[in-house]
Amino acid sequence: MTYTRRAFLDRTAMAGGFTASAFLLPGGAERILAAGREMQDVPPAQAAMDEAYWGQIQRAFQVDRSFINLNNGGVCPAPTMVMDALKRYRDIEALGPAYWMWRHLEPEVETVRRRLARLADTHPEEMAITRNASESLETVQFGLDLDPGDEVLTTDQDYPRMIQTWRQREMRDGIKLVQFPVPTPPGDRMELARAFEEAITPRTKIILVSHVVNITGQIYPVKEISRIAHRHGIRVICDGAHAFAHFPFSVRDLECDYYGTSLHEWLTAPIGTGFLYVRRDRIGDLWPLMAAPDPKSEDIRKFEEIGTHSAAIHNAISEAIVFHESMGGERKAARLHYLKMRWAERLQPYDRVYFRMNLDPTESVGLGTVGIEGVDTGALRNWLWREHGIYCIAIGHPDVDALRITPNVYTSVQEIDMFADAMEYVLKNGLPGS
């Protein structure tokens, strides 16, 4: 008998095990897609306030509602249709991984590559599938040829792991990391571009810029920074961990040389998924993080040489893309900004409240940071969790002493209001026990 995936589905259906429909029609997908079609002609700002529609989206997730999760920035739950797809792929590969995983499931990464490239507006041959933003960015950071004394330029607010990577290269290779302070929040985005240009020296070879700063939510003008850098012969690495699928944009239009992101944050793909974009003419001279048969190859797949791994995780990315596209990038971004502004506008009238991001939707979307003058941020975070079951994180950066609030599309307005209620209580009565 010829063993094909179709034959497998037919045999298991007849045997009373998995059914073909269970594999091909994920639970809830049709309802979500239908709801999205009904909203196609509704302006995003109006759709953002349609609680009937977002109620459908909320029911697409199986989350623990015994607490309020406002820490979706580092990792976010995946919708049920994505988790169903992940389980189906795992069930298939577990039947005989050497055959089902390597012969049938692993080749489907090419479909994932094409779909991700389409969503990011890049060419599939510039898209490597990775496990997270750190792997993507460290591939570039460790893979670039740099000489002793060469300088890498970035701000004092970039992600700690990326800073640690450059520090290791300082120790190993004698390069120099240069960090400069930035205003929080800036007066406008171009102020950030000018700050980069003013910090460039003749020895600057690389610029690392966060598309969205993880501790504030501030969006950086990556295209303008890329153009400045390229005029000076400098390459640009963009950390897109908090940007991709958070709001719509084209990676190609950013004009950076390298772009790394996680997909288990704003795309709500399975945990352990990401991508690395490398501009086509930069692939050949970038060393892979793990050895490839031809490290100087111009094939983007050389960056995927990580040894044996489950095909199920990266194949389920496709389902997350379907879920994301059913909402539409503009509609999703409008909803995330609406949720941010719902709590921010409640707190904005209080003199003691401060924000560490610009509230304009072109400057920040769903991620926001807030603090109360005279109230210890760590103690406030602990009280929110202990007394109200509100889970968020406290940012301890010297310039950003604030709570980071990151809802996602499954977050309800009632949960946002409960956070605002708790903050207003502290503003009016003080933090109990302090």
FENDA-V947888 format. One record per residue. N is the residue number from 1. RES is the residue in three letters. SS is DSSP state (hx for helix, st for strand, lp for the rest). OMEGA is omega in whole degrees, 0 to 359 (* if undefined). D_FIRST is the distance of its C-alpha to the first C-alpha in Angstrom with 2 decimals. Layout:
BEGIN
n = [N N]
res = [RES RES]
ss = [SS SS]
omega = [OMEGA OMEGA]
d_first = [D_FIRST D_FIRST]
END
This chain:
BEGIN
n = [1 2 3 4 5 6 7 8 9 10 11 12 13 14 15 16 17 18 19 20 21 22 23 24 25 26 27 28 29 30 31 32 33 34 35 36 37 38 39 40 41 42 43 44 45 46 47 48 49 50 51 52 53 54 55 56 57 58 59 60 61 62 63 64 65 66 67 68 69 70 71 72 73 74 75 76 77 78 79 80 81 82 83 84 85 86 87 88 89 90 91 92 93 94 95 96 97 98 99 100 101 102 103 104 105 106 107 108 109 110 111 112 113 114 115 116 117 118 119 120 121 122 123 124 125 126 127 128 129 130 131 132 133 134 135 136 137 138 139 140 141 142 143 144 145 146 147 148 149 150 151 152 153 154 155 156 157 158 159 160 161 162 163 164 165 166 167 168 169 170 171 172 173 174 175 176 177 178 179 180 181 182 183 184 185 186 187 188 189 190 191 192 193 194 195 196 197 198 199 200 201 202 203 204 205 206 207 208 209 210 211 212 213 214 215 216 217 218 219 220 221 222 223 224 225 226 227 228 229 230 231 232 233 234 235 236 237 238 239 240 241 242 243 244 245 246 247 248 249 250 251 252 253 254 255 256 257 258 259 260 261 262 263 264 265 266 267 268 269 270 271 272 273 274 275 276 277 278 279 280 281 282 283 284 285 286 287 288 289 290 291 292 293 294 295 296 297 298 299 300 301 302 303 304 305 306 307 308 309 310 311 312 313 314 315 316 317 318 319 320 321 322 323 324 325 326 327 328 329 330 331 332 333 334 335 336 337 338 339 340 341 342 343 344 345 346 347 348 349 350 351 352 353 354 355 356 357 358 359 360 361 362 363 364 365 366 367 368 369 370 371 372 373 374 375 376 377 378 379 380 381 382 383 384 385 386 387 388 389 390 391 392 393 394 395 396 397 398 399 400 401 402 403 404 405 406 407 408 409 410 411 412 413 414 415 416 417 418 419 420 421 422 423 424 425 426 427 428 429 430 431 432 433 434]
res = [MET THR TYR THR ARG ARG ALA PHE LEU ASP ARG THR ALA MET ALA GLY GLY PHE THR ALA SER ALA PHE LEU LEU PRO GLY GLY ALA GLU ARG ILE LEU ALA ALA GLY ARG GLU MET GLN ASP VAL PRO PRO ALA GLN ALA ALA MET ASP GLU ALA TYR TRP GLY GLN ILE GLN ARG ALA PHE GLN VAL ASP ARG SER PHE ILE ASN LEU ASN ASN GLY GLY VAL CYS PRO ALA PRO THR MET VAL MET ASP ALA LEU LYS ARG TYR ARG ASP ILE GLU ALA LEU GLY PRO ALA TYR TRP MET TRP ARG HIS LEU GLU PRO GLU VAL GLU THR VAL ARG ARG ARG LEU ALA ARG LEU ALA ASP THR HIS PRO GLU GLU MET ALA ILE THR ARG ASN ALA SER GLU SER LEU GLU THR VAL GLN PHE GLY LEU ASP LEU ASP PRO GLY ASP GLU VAL LEU THR THR ASP GLN ASP TYR PRO ARG MET ILE GLN THR TRP ARG GLN ARG GLU MET ARG ASP GLY ILE LYS LEU VAL GLN PHE PRO VAL PRO THR PRO PRO GLY ASP ARG MET GLU LEU ALA ARG ALA PHE GLU GLU ALA ILE THR PRO ARG THR LYS ILE ILE LEU VAL SER HIS VAL VAL ASN ILE THR GLY GLN ILE TYR PRO VAL LYS GLU ILE SER ARG ILE ALA HIS ARG HIS GLY ILE ARG VAL ILE CYS ASP GLY ALA HIS ALA PHE ALA HIS PHE PRO PHE SER VAL ARG ASP LEU GLU CYS ASP TYR TYR GLY THR SER LEU HIS GLU TRP LEU THR ALA PRO ILE GLY THR GLY PHE LEU TYR VAL ARG ARG ASP ARG ILE GLY ASP LEU TRP PRO LEU MET ALA ALA PRO ASP PRO LYS SER GLU ASP ILE ARG LYS PHE GLU GLU ILE GLY THR HIS SER ALA ALA ILE HIS ASN ALA ILE SER GLU ALA ILE VAL PHE HIS GLU SER MET GLY GLY GLU ARG LYS ALA ALA ARG LEU HIS TYR LEU LYS MET ARG TRP ALA GLU ARG LEU GLN PRO TYR ASP ARG VAL TYR PHE ARG MET ASN LEU ASP PRO THR GLU SER VAL GLY LEU GLY THR VAL GLY ILE GLU GLY VAL ASP THR GLY ALA LEU ARG ASN TRP LEU TRP ARG GLU HIS GLY ILE TYR CYS ILE ALA ILE GLY HIS PRO ASP VAL ASP ALA LEU ARG ILE THR PRO ASN VAL TYR THR SER VAL GLN GLU ILE ASP MET PHE ALA ASP ALA MET GLU TYR VAL LEU LYS ASN GLY LEU PRO GLY SER]
ss = [lp lp lp lp hx hx hx hx hx hx hx hx hx hx lp lp lp lp lp hx hx hx hx hx lp lp lp lp hx hx hx hx hx hx hx hx hx hx lp lp lp lp lp hx hx hx hx lp lp lp hx hx hx hx hx hx hx hx lp lp lp lp lp lp lp lp lp st st lp st lp lp lp lp lp lp lp lp hx hx hx hx hx hx hx hx hx hx hx hx hx hx hx lp lp hx hx hx hx hx hx hx hx hx hx hx hx hx hx hx hx hx hx hx hx hx hx hx hx lp lp lp hx hx hx st st st st lp lp hx hx hx hx hx hx hx hx hx hx hx lp lp lp lp lp lp lp st st st st st lp lp lp lp hx hx hx hx hx hx hx hx hx hx hx hx hx hx lp lp st st st st st lp lp lp lp lp lp lp lp hx hx hx hx hx hx hx hx hx hx hx lp lp lp lp st st st st st st st lp st lp lp lp lp lp lp st lp lp hx hx hx hx hx hx hx hx hx hx lp lp lp st st st st st lp lp lp lp lp lp lp lp lp lp lp hx hx hx hx lp lp lp st st st st st lp lp lp lp lp lp lp lp lp lp lp st st st st st lp hx hx hx lp lp lp lp lp lp lp lp lp lp lp lp lp lp lp lp lp hx hx hx hx hx lp lp lp lp lp lp hx hx hx hx hx lp hx hx hx hx hx hx hx hx hx hx hx lp hx hx hx hx hx hx hx hx hx hx hx hx hx hx hx hx hx hx hx hx lp lp lp lp st st st lp lp lp lp lp lp lp lp lp lp lp st st st st st st lp lp lp lp hx hx hx hx hx hx hx hx hx hx hx hx lp st st lp st st st st st lp lp st st st st st st st lp lp lp lp lp lp hx hx hx hx hx hx hx hx hx hx hx hx hx hx hx hx hx lp lp lp lp lp]
omega = [176 182 176 178 179 179 178 180 180 183 182 177 181 181 180 177 176 175 179 181 179 179 191 184 181 181 176 185 183 180 181 181 179 178 178 179 180 183 188 185 181 178 184 181 177 180 182 183 182 186 176 179 183 172 175 179 180 180 177 181 169 183 179 180 176 170 181 184 175 175 179 185 182 179 185 174 174 178 184 182 176 179 175 179 179 180 180 180 179 178 180 185 180 180 180 190 183 179 187 182 186 184 188 186 183 179 181 174 179 175 177 181 181 181 178 180 178 180 182 185 173 174 179 181 173 189 175 178 183 182 180 180 181 177 181 185 178 173 180 184 178 186 180 173 178 181 176 180 176 183 172 185 175 182 177 181 181 189 185 182 180 176 178 179 178 179 179 177 174 182 187 191 178 174 181 175 179 177 178 181 177 179 182 354 178 176 175 185 181 174 179 178 180 180 176 184 181 183 180 174 177 181 180 180 185 169 171 180 174 175 172 181 187 184 181 187 181 176 180 179 189 181 181 178 178 181 176 182 184 175 180 181 184 176 185 172 180 175 184 186 184 184 189 182 173 176 185 174 177 177 180 183 179 177 175 181 183 180 179 181 168 178 179 175 189 176 182 172 180 179 181 179 178 172 174 172 173 178 191 184 178 186 188 184 176 180 174 181 174 189 176 180 177 185 179 178 175 177 182 184 179 179 179 180 184 182 184 179 181 175 185 186 183 178 181 175 182 180 177 177 178 179 180 183 176 176 185 184 181 181 179 180 179 179 180 178 178 180 178 183 180 177 183 181 175 187 186 182 183 183 186 181 174 177 177 174 174 186 180 183 174 182 176 185 185 183 180 178 185 176 179 179 179 179 179 186 179 178 178 178 182 179 178 180 185 187 186 180 179 185 176 181 176 178 184 179 181 181 185 176 189 171 173 184 182 171 171 190 177 181 181 177 178 179 176 181 178 175 180 178 182 179 178 178 180 180 183 188 185 180 181 177 180 *]
d_first = [0.00 3.80 6.22 9.28 12.42 12.36 9.16 10.96 14.09 12.91 11.61 14.83 16.97 15.99 16.59 20.00 19.75 20.01 20.31 19.23 22.96 23.86 21.90 23.08 26.61 28.61 31.44 34.69 33.48 34.25 37.70 38.54 37.50 39.49 42.52 42.37 42.35 45.42 47.27 46.61 50.13 51.99 53.86 52.53 55.87 55.92 52.29 53.03 55.31 53.07 52.42 50.32 47.80 47.87 47.58 44.13 43.29 44.74 42.58 39.47 40.18 40.09 43.10 45.77 48.77 50.99 52.19 52.65 50.57 52.51 50.89 47.80 48.76 47.02 43.88 43.05 40.81 37.66 37.21 34.88 32.40 32.13 31.81 29.12 27.11 27.77 26.58 23.33 22.57 23.69 21.53 18.40 19.52 20.63 17.18 16.66 19.17 18.36 14.96 15.56 19.24 19.48 16.46 16.59 19.92 22.34 21.99 23.08 26.50 27.24 27.25 29.59 31.72 32.18 33.06 35.49 37.06 37.63 39.24 41.37 42.18 41.14 38.81 35.30 36.17 39.05 37.06 35.80 34.05 35.95 36.58 40.10 43.29 44.68 41.80 42.04 45.80 46.09 43.68 46.37 49.34 48.30 46.76 49.89 52.26 55.67 58.87 61.49 63.75 61.27 61.49 58.89 60.36 59.37 61.13 62.13 59.72 56.34 53.59 54.54 51.32 51.80 55.43 54.47 52.13 55.04 57.31 55.02 55.12 58.90 59.04 56.65 57.49 60.95 60.10 62.07 60.90 63.36 63.27 65.67 66.57 65.81 67.63 66.00 65.65 66.50 68.79 66.15 62.95 64.78 66.95 63.84 63.14 66.77 66.58 63.75 65.70 68.85 67.06 65.66 67.34 67.08 64.77 62.27 58.85 56.47 56.83 54.68 55.02 53.50 52.43 53.32 55.37 53.76 57.14 58.72 56.23 58.26 56.41 57.36 57.95 55.22 55.57 59.31 58.95 56.35 58.74 61.60 59.57 58.37 61.97 62.72 59.70 58.08 54.38 53.34 50.80 50.28 49.26 47.51 46.45 48.54 48.28 44.73 43.78 47.22 48.73 47.59 48.25 46.79 46.14 46.83 50.21 51.28 51.58 50.87 49.13 46.83 45.76 44.06 43.18 41.35 39.13 39.54 43.10 43.81 40.29 39.24 35.93 34.54 36.89 36.28 35.72 37.93 38.23 40.37 41.67 43.11 44.90 43.20 46.15 46.39 42.88 43.59 46.62 45.31 44.03 40.89 41.64 39.02 38.57 36.29 35.35 37.93 40.41 42.25 39.23 39.69 36.16 36.50 33.37 35.46 36.96 33.64 33.37 33.81 31.26 28.44 28.63 26.71 25.08 25.55 29.30 29.53 26.77 28.80 31.72 30.42 31.03 34.52 35.22 34.33 36.69 39.39 39.22 39.44 42.87 43.85 45.53 49.03 48.79 47.41 50.16 52.78 51.69 51.78 55.23 56.38 55.48 57.34 60.36 60.45 61.42 63.26 65.56 66.45 67.54 68.99 72.45 73.18 75.26 73.75 70.15 68.81 65.59 64.12 62.25 63.42 62.54 62.09 58.46 58.52 59.44 57.25 54.71 53.33 54.35 57.97 60.42 63.51 66.29 69.60 72.71 74.22 71.08 69.02 65.50 63.83 65.87 65.03 61.30 61.64 63.72 61.26 58.51 60.69 62.49 60.13 56.61 56.39 54.26 55.21 56.24 59.62 59.94 62.32 62.88 66.61 66.59 64.17 65.27 63.38 60.55 57.33 55.95 52.40 51.05 47.78 46.59 45.95 49.60 51.86 55.40 56.62 55.36 57.09 60.25 60.21 60.20 63.08 64.95 64.75 65.95 68.81 69.84 70.25 72.17 74.57 74.91 73.89 71.10 71.67 72.56 73.47]
END
